[in-house]
Amino acid sequence: MKVSEATLVSPSTLDECLLLLNDQKHSVQLLAGGTDAVVRMKEGVWNPDTWINIKNLDALRYIEEVNHEIHIGALTSHTDLVESKLINERADVLAQAAKEIGAIQLQNMGTIGGNIATASPAGDTIPALFVLDAKIELRSLTDTRLIPIREIFTGPGRTVKKSDEIITKIIIRSQDEDEIGIFEKLGPRKAQSISIVNVAISLKMGEKPRECLEGKIAFGSVAPTIIRATKCEYMLKLNPLFDDVIHDIASAAWKEVMPISDVRASAKYRRNMASSLLERGLYRLMKRWEEQ
């Protein structure tokens, strides 16, 4: 299929978009930032009768705090996240993840909703959304659903989103002053690279030195979908996070991940790097906590 043969429509409102999605006579595909569109077309994965260009639906591009939650419109760009004072202060792990997405051009064009809808196991913002307990709002012409992010993905490139639905909003919790987060990524190049392994960490700290009251860890690119490292999370609370404890927690991550070998890395290498990234992230978090 040539790009020139595709039909493209650009709705001016969300309601108009939902009407187009409700058309059961023709196959349609949403187009937001479009950073994956040509690739998916060449692969034959996306071959719709009509592309629905939603890039200009400004009603879906915002970041705001509501009752200790942060609401993010699905068309919010990665650059918007990187530059948002609210995200940097109250959800720093998401800002760090967005900054690691390719080059500036990709950050300007790509959207957080698109990153979720693409459902890549290597998607950089998704582990951050996992540790921030994100909920995803899906809307159709007749219904609105709010789904915890852990229930959104069913496999590589697959979600529970129905063909007549659009992701409209992402809701994350606003971190307290005693919470710190970090995103670590390993890619084949310094920039514009797909993650070989990535990890997002969020810790709620106590009053004692390096005391962790609760922690969340999510790995990407080490399983068919993003995974939470629940055993490592449990270990975070057992002892103060001094260097030997951090090393033990990172070593346990080797058994939590379930990577495959592909052209970018072997399964064994990914396991080792998952442990290394977790260890590095925890070291950096402890240093930052002690300095603030």
Secondary structure, 3 states (H helix, E strand, C coil): CCHHHCEEECCCCHHHHHHHHCCCCCCEEEECCCCCHHHHHHHCCCCCCEEEECCCCHHHCCEEEECCEEEEECCCEHHHHHHCHHHHHHCHHHHHHHHCCCCHHHHHHCEHHHHHHHCCCCCCHHHHHHHCCCEEEEECCCCEEEEEHHHCEEECCEECCCCCCEEEEEEEECCCCCEEEEEEEECCCCCCCCCCEEEEEEEEECCCCCCEEEEEEEEECCCCCCEECHHHHHHHCCCCCCHHHHHHHHHHHHHHCCCCCCCCCCHHHHHHHHHHHHHHHHHHHHHHHHHC
